[in-house]
């Protein structure tokens, strides 16, 4: 029987870019962690914004729900279809061109399917810096980064994806094209439509292009790993470092000893910076617009002061790019080590920075009381208040059986985050995975305003249905 909707899609983008065979659709259906595989009526692969608009018009005409998809690196089931088989996937991978770099305005114009690393490299080729940096930067795309308001390791200095974007091009739920690609840092002409779509996870429209901010490339970046006794030291160390180096502090990452032991076990080839173990570690980076000598002097003076004041117990300062990369590899391999160790329950939370130590202490205690022997893998971007607080079963316990406790463990972690003035999602978004949690922690007023926006912009409810709301 003829499928009128899919025939119209083939007329728009060509038959070879409308994927309907099971084998062709398979790579698009499973989430990044391999926990869920959905079903899709088809995968649509447009090549430009005009084709995206015509496909969305066809979806609206035939009442076909669609799921925008970039690099598919999200962790909350935001970019994969449900299991109904009714949805189509709108893959933006072919929208992958960088069309303009304006060094005078310090901006670049990119399509949504550009891989983040590609953008970083294009900026660097012009002597500029695009500072968004994530572990998945070799495969995630800028459209997905903006749709989830991604964070990463440099938020402390440069802000998250929202702060790094000046303008957007969006295809609305009606298939209209909004061209907001203005490289302006000031534009006070009414509602900020850009901010509606950033972080909306494709539920209001499809981001197809963006104007991004660029920064001068630092002349030097110096990395150090500091050993601490407890998270309270991290708090005082952060304050001291900011007093010493100000905006030159570009990263401040907290990692527990268990994180480093996990990495050392699964990746023994990576550096082991300290001869003896310490309860906590901070990986920090100082960048300088002047010289390497200036950056080293700044950092060494700050570290000496920190140790003298009792804010740190020991420190290793990278003396080469290779050593710096080695220290960063320890941090970047934590998630990989967790995966190698088996299944775990992940949480991406944010807190007022001053409440982080107390949150860690209380939540660790609460979990160990409820689930004796469970192992907490706590690390994250403490400089901006973002913790990845993950929980694994006790040694020798069944990982699958432990996952059955996920609702109870989520409740402990999220209730404590909320009680300490935090959020249940710092940089991963809500997607389908945390949709039920959102209603527990958002006020009715907030949820009603969000629903009103969704209804106004997507009255047919075809844009990434079942995500966020």
N, C-alpha and C positions, 0 to 999 in steps of 0.2 A: 504494500500500500504506500502511496506517495506521502511523504512528510512535507507538507507545504511550508512549514517554518524552516526546516533545514534546507529545503530547496532555495528559499529566499536568502539564507545565509551563504549558500554556495554561489549564488549570483553576485553576492557582495564581495566575497573574499576568495572565491575559487574553491573548487571541490577538494583540492589537496590540503587546504587549510581548515577544513571542517572534518574533524576526526571523530569517527563513530565506531571503528573497530575496537574490540576490547583491548587488544595488544597495544594499539596506538594511544588509547585513553589512559592506560594503566599508570604511566609515570606521573600523571597529574592528579591522581585520586587519593594517594596516601599521604598522611601528614608527615612532617619532618622527623618525628620521633618514631614513626612506624607503629603507632598505637591504634590508628583508625584509618580505615579505607572506605571512602564513600562511593557513590555511583553518580554517573553523569550521562545525560542524554547525548551530549557531544562536547568536544573541546573546540572552541573557536579561536583562530589565531590571526587577528587583523594585523595589518602592516603600518597603519597610520591612524591619526585621530578621526579622519572622515569615515574610515571603515568602522572604527569603534562606534561612532555616532549612529551609523546606519544599522549596525547589529543591535544596538540598544533599542533603536526604534522598532526593529523587528520583534525583539523580545517584548516590548511594551504592547505592540499590536496583537501578539499571540499569547500574551500573559505568561511568558516563560521566565521563570526566575533565573538570575545569573550570578555567578561567583567570580569576581575579578581575582586574578592570580598573577603574582610576580615570580619571585624566586622560590616560593613555597618553603621558606625557612622559619615561619612562625611556629610558636609552641602552644597556641590556644585554639587550634582548629578554625582559624579565621579565614583561611584561603583554600579550604577543601570543601567539596559538596557534601550534603547529607546523604543518607542511604535510600532516599526516595527514588532516585533515578530521574527525577523531573527537571533538575537544574542543568544548566549549561555552564561550562567553565569558560571564562573570557581570559585567555592567556595573553599577556602583554609583552611576551618575550621578543617579538619582532619589532617593537617600538624601542629601538636601542641606539639611537643616534644622539650624539652631542653636536648641536648645530651652531653654538656660538660661545666663545669665551671672551668676555669683555674685561681686560685687565685694568682699564681705567675705572670702570664702575665696580670692579672686583665681583663679578657675577659670571655664572655660566648657565646656558640654556640646555636642558637635557630632556630626553624622552623618558617615560616612566619605566621602560624595560631595561634601561641601562644598569648594568651590574655596578654595585657601589665601588668596587676596586677599580673598575674602568674609569669611573669619575675621578677618583683620587689620583690615578695615574695621569689623566688628561690635565688636571689642574697642576700637578707637579711638573709636567712638561713645559708649562708656562711660568714656572717659578712661583706658583701659588699653592695654597693649601686648602683642600676641602676636608675639614676635621672630623666628620662623622666616621667613626671606626668601630666595627663590630667583629666578633669572632667569625661570623658568616659572610664577611664582606666579599669573599670570592664568588659568592653565589646569590646573595640577596640583591634585590633591585630597589632603585630609589623610589619607585611608586609604592612598593610595599613598605619601605622605610618611612615614607611620609604618611601612608595610610594608617600605620601603627604608631606614629610619632616616636620612632626608635631613639634610643639613648646612646649607649656605648660608653667607651672609656674616657672620652674627652668632654663630657657634659659639664664637668666642673669649670672648665675654662670657656667653652664655646657654646654651651647649651645643647638641647636635644634637637631632633629633626625640625621641629616647629620653628626654633630660633634660627635655623640655617636656611630657611626657605623664604624668599621674598614674594614670589608669585606662582600661580598655578594655572594650568589649563585643565578643565574638567568637562567630561561628558555627563550631562545630567540624566536623571532617570527617565526623562522624556526623549532622550537622544539629541538634545540640543548641546551646542558647544559653547562653554563659557571661557572666553579668553581673558584670563587675569594674569598674563605673563608680563607683568610690569616689574622692572628691577628697581623699585622705589623703596627707600627705607622710611619714608614718611608718606602716608596717603590716608588722610583723615576724612574720607568721603562717605561715611555711613557704616553699615554693618561690615565686619571683616569676614567676607565669604571664604577667604582662604582658610581661616582657622576652623570653619565648620567642617571642611573636608579632611584636613590633617587630623589624624587620630580617629577618623570615623570608620576605619576598616572596610571601606567600600560599601557601606550601607546607605550612603546618600548620593553617591555618584562615582564615576571612574576617573581617577587622576591619570592624565595622559602625558603631561609634561610639567616641568617646573623650572623656575629661575632660582638658582642656589647662590648663597653667599660664598665668597672666597676670602681668604686671609693671606697675609704675607707668610711665606715659608720661614719657620724659625731657622736661625743660623746654627743652633745647637740644641739638642735635647739630651738631658742626662737622666739616667734611671738609677734608682737605688732601692734596695730591699732592707727594711728595718725590722728587727725582732722586738716583740712586745710581750708583756706578761698578761694583758687583758684588754678588752675593747675600750675601757675607760682611757687607757693610755693613747689609743688611736684618736680619741676625741681631742685630748689636749695636744697631741702631736699635730693634728690638722690645724688647729688654731695657731700653734707656734709657726708652722710652715707658712701659713697664709700671712702672718705678721712679717716673716722674713722675706718672702719672695713675691707676695701679692699674686697678681694675675699670671705670673710665670709658672705657677703650679698648675699643670695641665692634667694630671691624673693622680688619684689617691685611692688605691684599691686595698681592701681588707681581706685577708685570707686566714683561716684557722689552720692550726698544725695538722688537723685531720685532712684538710684539703691537700697540703703538701705531701703528706704520707701517701695519700691516694695516688697523686701524680707520680711520685717516686716509684711506687709499686708497679704501675702500669706503663710508665715511660722512663725506665731506668737510665736512658741515655741523656736525659735532661740534667741541667746543673743541680748540684746540692750545695747551696750557698753557705750554709752554716754547719759546723761540725757537730753541734748539739742542737736539740730541738727546743723550740719556744712555743708557748701557747698560741700566740697570734703573730701575724706578719702584716706589714703595710708595704705595698709596692707603689712607689711614687715617681713622678716624672716632672722635671723642671725644664722648661723651654726658655730660650733667650733669643732676643732679636739682635744681640750684640755678638759675642764670641763664645766658643766652647770654654775658654778659660774663665770667662765671666760666669757662665752657668755653673761650672764646677766650683768656683769660689763661693757662689751663692749657696749652693747645696751643701758643701762641706761645712760652711759656717753654721747653717741651720741645723745640720745633723749634730755637730759638736754641742751646740746649745741644747738640743733635745736630749742628748744623753746626759749632759751635765745636770739638767733639770729633772731627770728621771722619767721623761716621756718616752724613752726608748732604751733598750738594753744593749743592742748591738746593731751594726749596719754594714752592708756591702754596697759599695758604689761601683757601677759599671765603668770601666775605663776604656771600653771600645764599643763599637756598634754591635759586634758579635756578642759581647757580654750582655749588653742591653737587650738584645733580641732573646738571649737565653733566659733572662729574668722574666721577660714578657711571655715567653713560651710556657713557663711554669703556670702563670695565671691563665693563659688561654687554653691550657690542657686540662683544666679542672673538670669542665663539662665532659670532655672526651674520656677522662678517667672514670667519671661517674658512669658513663654509658658502658665502658668496659667492665665495670664492677657489677653491673646488673641494673634492674629497674629501680627507680626511686620516685619520690613524690616531690615535684618542683613547686616552688613559690617565688614569685617575682614581686616584691613588696617595696614600698618606700615609706620612710619615716622622717620626722624632724630629726636632724642629725644629732641633736642633743639627747634624744631618747633611744638611740641605737644600742648603747651598752646595756641599759636596763631591759630593753626588749629581748636581746639575745639571752641574757641571764635567766629571765623569767620563762621564756619560751623553751629554752633548753631543759629547764627543770620540769616544766609542765609535760613536755613530751616524754621525758625519761620516766616520769611517774606513771603516765598512761600507757607507755609502750617500752617497758624495760629493755635496755640493750640497743634501742634504735640509735642510729648514727646520723648526726647532723652535719651536713656539708654546707657551711655558711661562708659566703664570700660575696664581694660586690663592690659597687662604686660608692664607697662611704662618703666621698667628697661631695656627692649630690644626694645622699640619703637613700640610695637604692641597694637593697640586699637581695641576693639570690639565696634563699633559705630552703635548702632541700633536705629531705629526710629519707634515709635508707634503712632497711631492716638490719637487725643484729647479725653478726657474723654467723653463718651457717643456717640462717632462717630462710624460709621460702619467700622469694621476691613476689611471686604471684599472690600468695596468701597475704603478704604485707600490703599489696595494693588494694585489697578489699577494705583496708582501714583508711583509705584516702579521704572520705568525707569527714571522719572524726579528726584526722590530722589537719586537714584544711581548716576545720572549725577552730582548732587551738591556735594555729598560726595566724589566721585571718582575724579572729576575734582579738588576739593580742595586738596585732598591727593596728586595728581600728581603735582599740582602747588607748594606744599610745599616740593617737592622732595621725595614723598613717593611711596608706592606700593598699588595696589588695592587688593592684597592678601598677608597676612603675614604668615598664617599657615594653612589655610583651602584648599589651592590649587585653581585651575581654574575649573576643571570638565567640565560639559556641561553648568552650570549656568552662568559662567562668561566668556565663550568662546568669545562671541561678544564684551564684554568689553575689552578683551585683545588686540584686533586689534586696539582699539582706543588709547591705552597707550604704546604699544610696538612699537619701530621703525621698518620700513620695513626691515632694515638690521637684526635686532634681529629675526623677524618672519621668514625671509628667511633662516637664519641659523637653526632655530628650525625645519622648514619644511624639510631642507636637511638632518638633523639627523633622523627625522621620516622616510623619504623615504629610507634612507640607511639601517636602522635597521628593518623596517617593510614595505618592498616594496609592499606587498599585501594589506596593510591597514587594517589588521584584529584585531590588538591589541587595545582594548577599543576605537573603532572609535567614532568620534564626541566629544571627550574630549580634552581639551586644544586648539587644532587646528581645 
